[in-house]
Amino acid sequence: MHGPIFGEFLGTLILILLGDGVVANVLLKKSKGENSGWIVITTGWGLAVLCGIIASLGVGGVAHLNPAVTIALAVANGAYDTLVPYIAAQMVGAFCAGVLVWLIYLPHWAETPDQGAKLGIFCTGPGIRNIPANALCEFLVTIVLVLVGFAIGSKGVAANGLPAGFGPYLWGMLVWALGLSLGGPTGYAINPARDLGPRIAHAVLPIAGKGGSDWGYALVPVLAPSVGGIVGAVLCKMTGIL
């Protein structure tokens, strides 16, 4: 169990396990972190990115952990052969992470009457439901993710490359910043696997007292970040970041 595809699976699993886990900690009744708020959630997601990247790299992965990033790099480099296996591994890792979050918080689901809160642990939803505006938000925030994220490794930031192991910390800080500043409208999915994999887990798991999985919204956090990744890649090429 070593190499890029397994790295995408493991890294995405760790990312979503810790990311959805912090949301569960905040939203589920009788959890130690109940009602600790948005700052805790965004901080947890930033650290989840750090841990996911490290886990992926540790087993020989490439640490994309996000189909939008995989798509962006494929567009930028003109190399599409890894697109399907990487995205498949990311989706499976995200689904498995959703299952693990359910198991870890197993007694708490029945104690939590709010069906929307339970769904929100697994996937994103808008503060104000306006599909065009929600899609625009996810599209734009993903462009920022790609632009700043790829700039981290650019020669303009470090002509001789960043010190070994430093990049994951900056990616974690970037996602933390995105959540704090731009995450309010939609919950900043910015990652199709992050949303779709756990949403499927929510749909199939016997979660106590759950409601629907809101499939009417599900395409927004899948399609908008994917398109945002493509546009972000084009902008990175135009500006010399890549």
C-alpha positions in Angstrom: 0.0 0.0 0.0 2.2 2.7 -1.4 2.2 5.2 -4.2 0.2 8.0 -5.7 -3.2 6.3 -6.0 -3.1 4.9 -2.4 -1.8 8.3 -1.3 -4.8 10.0 -2.8 -7.1 7.6 -1.0 -5.3 7.8 2.4 -4.7 11.5 2.3 -8.3 12.3 1.4 -9.6 9.9 4.0 -7.6 11.7 6.7 -8.6 15.1 5.4 -12.3 14.3 5.5 -12.1 12.3 8.7 -10.7 15.2 10.6 -12.7 17.9 8.7 -16.1 16.2 9.1 -15.0 15.1 12.5 -14.6 18.7 13.8 -18.0 19.6 12.4 -19.5 16.6 14.2 -17.7 17.7 17.4 -19.3 21.1 17.2 -22.8 20.1 16.0 -23.7 16.8 17.7 -25.4 16.8 21.1 -23.4 15.9 24.2 -20.1 16.1 22.3 -17.3 17.7 24.2 -17.0 20.4 21.5 -20.7 21.1 21.2 -21.5 24.7 20.2 -17.8 25.7 20.0 -18.5 27.5 16.7 -17.3 28.5 13.3 -13.7 29.4 14.4 -13.2 25.8 15.7 -14.6 24.3 12.5 -12.4 26.4 10.2 -9.4 25.8 12.3 -10.1 22.0 12.3 -10.4 22.0 8.5 -7.1 23.9 8.1 -5.4 21.3 10.3 -7.2 18.5 8.5 -5.6 19.7 5.2 -2.2 19.7 6.8 -2.6 16.2 8.1 -4.1 14.9 4.9 -1.2 16.2 2.8 1.4 14.8 5.2 -0.4 11.4 5.2 -0.5 11.3 1.4 3.1 12.3 1.0 4.2 9.8 3.6 3.0 6.9 1.5 4.4 8.2 -1.8 1.3 10.2 -2.8 1.0 13.5 -4.6 -1.3 15.0 -2.1 -3.9 16.5 -4.4 -6.8 15.3 -2.2 -9.2 17.3 -4.3 -10.6 16.6 -7.8 -10.5 20.4 -8.5 -6.7 20.4 -7.9 -6.3 17.2 -9.9 -8.2 18.8 -12.8 -6.3 22.0 -12.5 -3.0 20.3 -12.7 -4.1 18.1 -15.6 -5.2 21.2 -17.6 -2.0 23.1 -16.7 0.3 20.2 -17.6 -1.7 18.7 -20.4 -1.5 15.3 -18.7 -4.8 13.6 -18.2 -3.8 9.9 -17.7 -4.0 10.1 -13.9 -7.3 12.1 -13.8 -9.7 9.2 -13.4 -7.6 7.0 -10.9 -6.8 10.0 -8.7 -10.4 11.3 -8.5 -11.7 7.7 -7.9 -9.3 7.3 -5.0 -10.3 10.6 -3.6 -14.0 9.8 -3.8 -13.5 6.4 -2.1 -11.3 8.0 0.6 -13.9 10.6 1.3 -16.7 8.1 1.5 -14.8 5.9 3.9 -14.1 8.9 6.0 -17.8 9.6 6.3 -18.4 6.1 7.5 -15.6 6.5 10.1 -17.1 9.8 11.4 -20.4 8.0 11.8 -18.8 5.2 13.8 -16.7 7.4 16.0 -19.7 9.5 17.0 -22.1 6.6 17.0 -24.0 7.3 20.2 -24.5 11.0 19.4 -26.7 10.8 16.3 -29.7 9.6 18.2 -29.2 12.4 20.8 -29.3 15.0 18.0 -32.8 15.9 16.7 -31.6 18.4 14.1 -31.6 16.5 10.7 -29.9 19.5 9.0 -27.1 19.5 11.5 -26.5 15.8 10.8 -26.4 16.3 7.1 -24.1 19.3 7.5 -21.5 17.1 9.2 -21.1 15.1 6.0 -21.5 17.8 3.3 -22.0 21.5 2.7 -25.2 23.5 2.3 -25.7 27.2 1.6 -26.7 29.8 4.3 -29.1 31.3 1.7 -30.3 28.9 -0.9 -29.8 30.6 -4.2 -28.3 28.1 -6.7 -26.7 30.6 -9.1 -25.2 32.6 -6.3 -24.1 29.5 -4.4 -22.4 28.1 -7.6 -20.7 31.5 -8.2 -19.3 31.5 -4.6 -17.9 27.9 -4.9 -16.5 28.8 -8.4 -14.7 31.9 -7.2 -13.4 30.5 -3.9 -11.9 27.5 -5.7 -10.1 29.9 -8.1 -8.6 31.5 -5.1 -7.6 28.1 -3.7 -5.9 27.2 -6.9 -4.1 30.5 -7.5 -2.8 30.9 -4.0 -2.1 27.2 -3.5 -0.1 26.9 -6.6 1.7 30.1 -5.9 3.0 28.5 -2.6 5.3 26.3 -4.7 6.2 28.9 -7.3 9.6 30.3 -8.0 8.4 33.8 -7.1 7.8 32.6 -3.5 10.9 30.5 -3.2 13.4 30.5 -6.1 15.0 27.3 -4.9 11.9 25.7 -3.6 10.4 25.7 -0.2 12.1 23.8 2.7 11.1 20.2 2.8 7.8 19.7 4.7 6.9 23.4 4.7 4.3 23.4 1.9 1.7 21.4 3.8 1.6 24.0 6.5 1.0 26.8 4.1 -1.8 24.9 2.3 -3.4 24.3 5.7 -3.2 28.0 6.5 -4.7 28.8 3.1 -7.8 26.6 3.7 -8.1 28.1 7.2 -8.1 31.6 5.7 -10.6 30.7 3.0 -13.0 29.3 5.7 -12.7 32.3 7.9 -13.1 34.8 5.1 -15.1 33.3 2.3 -16.7 30.2 3.8 -19.9 31.7 5.1 -22.2 31.6 2.1 -21.8 27.9 1.2 -19.6 26.2 3.7 -16.7 26.3 1.3 -16.7 22.8 -0.2 -14.1 23.8 -2.8 -13.6 20.1 -3.3 -16.0 17.8 -5.1 -14.8 14.7 -3.2 -15.1 16.4 0.1 -18.8 17.0 -0.5 -19.9 14.1 -2.7 -18.2 11.2 -1.0 -19.6 11.9 2.5 -23.0 12.9 1.1 -23.2 9.4 -0.4 -22.2 8.0 3.0 -25.0 10.0 4.6 -27.4 8.6 2.1 -26.5 4.9 2.6 -25.6 4.8 6.3 -28.3 3.9 9.0 -27.8 7.2 10.8 -30.2 7.6 13.6 -32.9 10.1 12.8 -31.4 11.4 9.6 -33.3 13.3 6.9 -32.7 13.5 3.2 -29.3 14.0 1.6 -30.3 17.2 -0.3 -29.5 15.8 -3.8 -31.1 19.0 -5.3 -28.0 20.9 -4.2 -25.4 18.3 -4.6 -24.2 19.3 -8.1 -23.2 22.8 -6.9 -20.2 21.7 -4.8 -19.2 19.2 -7.5 -19.5 21.2 -10.7 -18.6 24.7 -9.6 -15.3 23.8 -7.9 -14.4 21.6 -10.9 -14.9 24.6 -13.3 -13.1 26.8 -10.8 -10.1 24.5 -10.9 -10.0 24.8 -14.7 -10.2 28.6 -14.7 -7.6 28.7 -11.9 -5.2 26.6 -13.9 -5.6 28.9 -16.9 -4.9 31.9 -14.7 -1.9 30.3 -13.2 -0.5 29.7 -16.6 -1.3 33.2 -17.8 0.4 34.8 -14.7 3.5 32.6 -14.6 2.6 30.9 -11.4 2.8 27.6 -13.2 
